[in-house]
């Protein structure tokens, strides 16, 4: 018992016990490190990060039977929703390639090890670095006497794809567009768009990992995340007033086009939502308009949404949820019941998608966030399972049409395969790192 308590204390203090250090060193010997590629001449097309630096990606080339297949993985990392938070972000790796690691670890769905990633290990695998603050969605800028910010996620997406075409993407047989967290949301924005760049004969499918952010009220009854996404979309729109006027006087046929994120949302979705078109930034509202086959990988108790959307600090000023956030086993029966309500909202939002012939699902009950790039979660002896299948197996079954690919877990705490998926300190650090800059 004392050793267990000591372990927890060391982890919370950020001190790694010797045994863990030793294991980490062993794992590091097998890590696949992939170098960064800056997109040449991207600045000439305005495809730049928040601070004006060039966009980047990491490519590990495929081989053998996978040489003509491509996996594109959007990096995640939260968002910014005002000038101040975006300016601060522009001075970090989330807004500038100047501060990014020049080598990235490829694991999980990006691994080149057939025993760790059986279906995609020999594909061309690409990680698209995230530096625009809006899930690769904007196309505008903010300039004044002291600040220059470039919201060019849409141009970054296009510039990277165009740079990959002559490297083999133009001859692709199979393509999978994926992403984690804010990168998972980006797949909803760009899934159909990808099909116009690759051969018509290519099999194109998309997967969102931990990107199904719900349009829900928090525990205090407020639409915290809806307000945040609304301000995000509005920030990255030039001539927003003119767009509103064009909607008001649409019958006058004014030649005014929305700029920024809003113009890059699904047009069928935005026309349905009118003045509330920003809601199409939410995956649950955009999903039904996506034509390309889609897979949704998500925890029903996603810790990012739990900590920052469903129970944000603004909704818990007295910290009654603090212990529950640290450890689900410390949650009271009432808190567990409330969390089951959040799970029910997610399942209700996915209800119509469950009947999709081309769609796939893996909704487990692990308290985690982002599972596709974490080897322990993606495919391994201790990976979470549904009907004795790992995430990698279900995704592979869906992509290659090998069998049933819709798996929904029973409610917490029934799933014993979730045990020890991610150490608690990593969960908290990951959540803080990608936490939106909002008045919480």
C-alpha positions in Angstrom: 0.0 0.0 0.0 2.8 2.4 0.9 4.6 1.7 -2.4 1.4 2.4 -4.3 0.9 5.7 -2.5 4.6 6.6 -3.1 4.1 5.9 -6.8 1.1 8.2 -7.0 3.0 11.0 -5.1 6.0 10.7 -7.5 3.8 10.8 -10.5 1.9 13.9 -9.3 5.2 15.6 -8.6 6.4 14.8 -12.1 9.1 12.5 -10.8 9.4 9.2 -12.7 10.3 6.1 -10.6 13.5 4.2 -11.6 11.5 1.2 -13.1 9.5 3.5 -15.3 12.7 5.3 -16.5 14.2 2.0 -17.4 11.2 0.9 -19.4 11.1 4.3 -21.1 14.7 3.9 -22.2 13.9 0.4 -23.7 10.9 1.8 -25.6 12.9 4.8 -26.9 15.4 2.4 -28.6 12.5 1.2 -30.9 10.9 4.6 -31.5 10.4 5.7 -35.1 11.6 9.4 -35.4 10.5 11.2 -38.6 12.0 14.5 -39.7 10.0 17.6 -40.4 9.5 18.9 -44.0 8.8 22.6 -44.4 6.5 23.3 -47.3 8.6 25.2 -49.9 7.2 28.5 -51.2 4.1 28.2 -49.1 4.4 31.9 -48.1 3.9 33.0 -51.7 0.3 31.5 -51.5 -0.3 32.9 -48.0 -0.2 29.4 -46.5 1.5 30.3 -43.2 1.1 29.6 -39.5 -0.3 32.1 -37.0 3.1 33.9 -36.8 3.8 33.8 -40.6 6.2 30.8 -40.4 5.9 28.1 -43.1 3.7 25.1 -42.5 5.2 21.6 -42.1 4.6 17.9 -42.1 6.4 14.7 -41.4 6.4 11.9 -44.0 7.5 8.3 -43.6 7.4 6.6 -47.0 5.5 3.4 -47.6 7.0 0.3 -49.1 6.0 -2.9 -50.9 2.2 -3.4 -51.2 1.6 -0.2 -49.3 3.7 2.1 -51.5 0.6 3.5 -53.2 -1.5 3.9 -50.1 -1.6 7.0 -47.9 -2.5 7.9 -44.3 -2.7 11.6 -43.5 -2.9 12.4 -39.8 -3.9 15.9 -38.6 -2.1 16.9 -35.4 -4.3 18.2 -32.6 -3.8 20.8 -29.9 -6.9 22.9 -29.0 -7.9 26.3 -30.4 -7.7 30.0 -29.9 -10.8 32.2 -30.0 -9.6 35.8 -29.6 -6.6 38.0 -30.7 -4.9 37.8 -27.3 -5.0 34.0 -27.1 -4.0 33.6 -30.7 -1.1 36.0 -30.3 0.1 34.0 -27.3 -0.3 30.8 -29.2 1.7 32.2 -32.1 4.8 32.2 -29.9 4.5 28.5 -29.1 4.7 25.2 -31.1 0.9 25.4 -31.5 1.2 28.5 -33.7 4.6 28.4 -35.2 6.9 25.9 -36.8 9.8 27.8 -35.3 9.0 26.3 -32.0 8.1 22.8 -33.1 10.2 19.6 -32.6 12.0 18.8 -35.8 11.6 15.1 -35.2 8.3 13.5 -34.4 7.6 10.0 -32.9 5.4 7.9 -35.1 3.5 5.3 -33.1 0.1 3.6 -33.0 -1.6 4.2 -36.3 1.6 5.9 -37.6 3.9 3.0 -36.6 6.0 1.2 -39.2 6.0 -2.0 -37.2 3.6 -4.7 -38.6 3.2 -6.2 -35.1 2.1 -2.8 -33.7 0.1 -1.5 -36.7 -0.9 -4.5 -38.8 -3.0 -2.7 -41.5 -1.2 0.5 -42.1 2.4 0.0 -41.2 3.7 -0.1 -44.8 1.6 2.8 -46.0 3.0 6.3 -46.7 2.2 8.0 -43.3 2.1 11.7 -42.9 1.6 13.9 -39.8 0.3 17.4 -40.7 1.6 19.9 -38.1 -1.1 22.1 -36.5 -0.4 25.8 -36.3 -3.5 27.8 -37.2 -5.6 27.6 -34.1 -8.8 26.6 -35.9 -8.5 22.9 -36.9 -7.1 23.8 -40.3 -10.2 25.8 -41.0 -9.5 29.5 -41.5 -8.6 31.8 -44.4 -8.1 35.3 -43.1 -5.8 37.5 -41.1 -5.7 40.1 -38.4 -3.4 43.1 -38.8 -3.0 46.3 -36.7 -0.1 48.4 -35.7 1.3 46.0 -33.1 0.0 42.5 -34.1 0.0 40.3 -37.2 -1.9 37.0 -37.1 -2.5 34.7 -40.0 -5.5 32.4 -39.9 -4.6 30.3 -42.9 -5.5 26.7 -41.9 -7.4 26.1 -45.1 -4.4 27.2 -47.2 -2.0 25.2 -45.1 -4.1 22.1 -45.7 -4.1 22.7 -49.5 -0.4 23.6 -49.6 0.6 20.3 -47.8 -1.7 18.2 -50.1 -0.3 19.9 -53.2 3.3 19.2 -51.9 2.5 15.6 -51.4 0.9 15.0 -54.8 4.2 14.7 -56.8 5.6 12.6 -54.0 3.0 9.9 -54.8 -0.3 11.0 -53.5 -1.5 11.8 -57.0 -1.2 8.0 -57.8 -2.8 6.8 -54.5 -4.9 3.6 -54.5 -6.1 3.9 -50.9 -6.2 7.0 -48.7 -7.2 7.4 -45.0 -7.6 10.9 -43.5 -7.3 10.9 -39.8 -6.6 13.2 -36.8 -6.7 13.5 -33.0 -8.7 16.0 -30.9 -8.7 19.3 -32.8 -7.1 17.3 -35.6 -10.0 14.9 -35.4 -12.4 17.8 -35.8 -10.3 18.9 -38.9 -11.2 15.6 -40.6 -14.9 16.6 -40.5 -13.9 19.9 -42.2 -11.7 18.3 -44.9 -12.9 14.7 -45.5 -14.9 15.4 -48.7 -12.4 18.0 -49.9 -9.7 15.4 -50.0 -11.4 13.4 -52.7 -10.9 16.2 -55.3 -7.1 15.9 -55.1 -6.7 12.1 -55.5 -7.6 9.8 -58.4 -11.4 9.1 -58.7 -10.5 5.4 -58.5 -8.8 5.8 -55.1 -10.6 4.5 -52.0 -10.9 7.5 -49.6 -12.1 7.2 -46.1 -11.8 9.3 -42.9 -11.5 8.7 -39.2 -11.9 11.1 -36.3 -10.1 10.2 -33.0 -11.4 12.1 -30.0 -12.8 14.8 -32.3 -16.5 14.4 -31.8 -16.9 17.5 -29.6 -20.5 17.8 -28.4 -22.7 20.8 -28.6 -24.0 20.4 -25.0 -24.7 22.4 -21.9 -22.2 22.2 -19.1 -23.2 21.0 -15.6 -24.3 24.6 -14.8 -26.6 24.7 -17.7 -24.5 27.0 -19.9 -23.5 26.4 -23.5 -19.8 27.1 -22.8 -18.4 25.3 -25.8 -21.0 26.8 -28.1 -20.0 30.3 -27.1 -16.3 29.4 -27.6 -16.7 27.9 -31.1 -18.9 30.9 -32.0 -16.2 33.3 -31.1 -13.6 31.2 -32.8 -15.5 31.2 -36.1 -16.2 34.9 -35.8 -12.6 35.8 -35.1 -11.4 34.0 -38.2 -13.9 35.7 -40.5 -13.1 38.8 -42.5 -16.0 41.1 -43.4 -18.3 39.3 -41.0 -20.7 42.2 -41.0 -20.9 42.1 -44.8 -21.7 38.4 -44.6 -24.5 39.0 -42.1 -25.8 41.8 -44.4 -25.7 39.5 -47.4 -27.8 36.9 -45.5 -30.3 39.7 -44.5 -30.6 40.9 -48.1 -30.0 37.6 -49.8 -32.6 38.3 -52.4 -30.8 41.4 -53.5 -28.1 39.0 -54.8 -25.2 40.9 -53.2 -21.9 39.5 -54.3 -20.6 39.0 -50.8 -18.8 35.8 -49.8 -18.1 34.8 -46.2 -14.4 34.5 -45.4 -12.4 32.5 -42.9 -13.6 29.4 -41.1 -17.3 29.9 -42.0 -16.8 29.7 -45.8 -14.9 26.4 -45.4 -17.7 24.7 -43.4 -20.0 22.3 -45.3 -22.2 24.6 -47.5 -25.2 22.3 -47.2 -24.9 22.5 -43.4 -24.4 26.2 -43.2 -27.3 26.9 -45.5 -29.5 24.9 -43.1 -28.3 26.8 -40.1 -28.4 30.3 -41.6 -27.2 32.9 -39.1 -26.2 30.1 -36.8 -23.9 28.6 -39.4 -21.0 28.5 -36.9 -22.7 25.5 -35.4 -21.5 23.5 -38.4 -18.1 23.6 -36.7 -19.5 21.0 -34.4 -19.0 17.5 -35.8 -22.5 16.3 -34.7 -24.1 18.9 -36.9 -21.7 18.4 -39.9 -21.6 14.6 -39.9 -24.8 14.0 -41.8 -23.6 16.1 -44.7 -20.3 14.2 -45.2 -20.5 11.9 -48.2 -17.2 10.1 -47.7 -17.2 6.9 -45.6 -16.4 7.9 -42.0 -15.3 6.3 -38.7 -15.7 7.8 -35.3 -13.3 6.7 -32.5 -14.1 8.3 -29.2 -14.4 7.7 -25.5 -17.9 8.2 -24.2 -16.2 9.9 -21.2 -13.6 11.8 -23.2 -11.4 13.5 -20.5 -10.9 16.7 -22.5 -14.6 17.2 -22.9 -15.3 16.1 -19.4 -12.7 18.5 -17.9 -13.2 21.6 -20.2 -16.6 21.3 -21.9 -18.9 19.4 -19.7 -17.4 20.4 -16.3 -15.3 23.5 -17.1 -13.9 25.5 -14.1 -16.5 28.2 -14.6 -19.2 25.6 -13.9 -17.5 24.3 -10.8 -16.3 27.4 -8.9 -16.2 25.4 -5.6 -14.1 22.6 -7.0 -16.7 19.8 -6.2 -15.6 17.9 -9.3 -11.9 18.2 -8.6 -11.4 14.7 -7.1 -13.7 13.1 -9.7 -11.6 14.7 -12.5 -8.4 13.3 -11.0 -9.8 9.8 -10.6 -13.2 8.4 -11.7 -13.2 6.1 -8.8 -13.5 9.2 -6.5 -16.7 10.3 -8.2 -19.8 10.3 -6.1 -22.9 8.3 -7.3 -24.5 11.6 -8.3 -21.5 12.6 -10.3 -21.4 9.2 -12.0 -25.1 9.6 -12.9 -24.3 13.0 -14.4 -21.5 11.6 -16.4 -23.8 8.8 -17.7 -26.0 11.6 -18.9 -23.1 13.0 -20.9 -22.5 9.6 -22.4 -26.2 9.4 -23.3 -26.0 12.7 -25.1 -23.0 11.4 -27.2 -24.9 8.3 -28.1 -28.0 10.2 -29.0 -25.9 12.5 -31.3 -24.6 9.4 -33.0 -27.9 7.5 -33.2 -28.6 8.3 -36.9 -25.0 7.6 -37.8 -25.2 4.1 -36.3 -27.4 3.1 -39.2 -24.9 4.3 -41.8 -23.8 1.6 -44.2 -20.4 3.1 -44.8 -19.8 4.3 -41.2 -17.8 2.8 -38.4 -17.7 3.3 -34.6 -15.6 2.5 -31.7 -17.1 4.2 -28.6 -15.4 2.9 -25.5 -15.9 3.8 -21.8 -12.3 4.6 -21.0 -11.5 7.9 -19.3 -9.0 9.0 -22.0 -8.4 11.4 -24.9 -6.8 10.4 -28.2 -6.1 6.7 -28.7 -5.0 6.2 -32.3 -1.4 7.5 -31.8 -0.9 5.9 -28.4 0.5 2.4 -29.0 -0.9 1.0 -25.8 -4.4 2.0 -26.8 -4.2 1.3 -30.6 -2.9 -2.2 -30.7 -1.2 -4.2 -28.0 -1.6 -6.8 -25.2 -3.2 -4.3 -22.8 -5.2 -2.3 -25.4 -8.9 -1.6 -24.7 -11.2 -4.0 -26.4 -14.8 -4.3 -27.4 -16.0 -7.8 -28.2 -12.4 -8.8 -27.8 -11.3 -6.5 -30.7 -8.8 -3.7 -30.4 -9.2 -0.3 -31.9 -6.8 -1.2 -34.7 -8.7 -4.3 -35.6 -12.1 -2.6 -35.7 -10.7 0.3 -37.8 -9.0 -2.2 -40.2 -12.2 -4.2 -40.5 -14.1 -1.1 -41.4 -11.6 0.3 -43.9 -11.1 -3.0 -45.7 -14.7 -4.2 -45.4 -13.7 -7.3 -43.4 -16.7 -7.4 -41.1 -18.6 -5.6 -38.3 -17.2 -2.2 -37.5 -19.6 -0.6 -35.1 -18.7 -1.2 -31.5 -20.3 0.7 -28.5 -19.2 0.0 -25.0 -21.3 -0.6 -22.0 -21.4 2.2 -19.4 -18.6 2.9 -16.9 -17.4 1.0 -14.9 -18.1 -2.3 -16.7 -15.1 -2.3 -19.1 -12.1 -3.8 -17.4 -9.9 -3.4 -20.5 -9.7 0.3 -19.8 -7.5 -0.2 -16.7 -4.2 1.6 -16.7 -4.6 2.9 -20.2 -3.0 6.3 -19.5 -1.3 7.4 -16.3 -3.3 10.1 -14.6 -0.6 12.8 -14.8 -0.4 12.4 -18.6 -4.2 12.8 -18.9 -4.1 16.0 -17.0 -1.0 17.4 -18.8 -2.5 16.6 -22.2 -5.8 18.3 -21.3 -4.0 21.4 -20.1 -1.8 21.6 -23.1 -4.7 21.7 -25.6 -7.0 23.7 -23.3 -8.8 26.5 -25.2 -8.0 30.1 -24.1 -11.4 31.0 -22.7 -12.7 32.7 -19.7 -13.1 29.6 -17.5 
